Amino acid sequence: LGTTQHWRDAATKKEQDIIFKETGIHWSELLHLPYWDPTCSMVVDGMHNLFL
């Protein structure tokens, strides 16, 4: 959650864009929900599924 909070607290849109380009992660209001686990709620595409 550290990176998502860093993205959320960025001072400018440009800074948010830089963080997103480096990490591919951004803030979501769903992160406030205690029962929502972002690692379990992702869809894995077919190509990357072969590596699991």
VENHUUR-V275114 format. One line per field, one symbol per residue. phi: phi as a letter, one per 40 degrees, with the letter a starting at -180 (. if undefined). psi: psi as a letter, one per 30 degrees, with the letter a starting at -180 (. if undefined). A space follows every 10 residues. Layout:
phi: ???
psi: ???
//
This chain:
phi: .dcccccccc cbcccccccc ccbgbacbcc ccccccbccc bccccdcccc cc
psi: feeeeeeegk eleeeeeeee eefgklkkff ffkffjjfff gkkkleefff f.
//
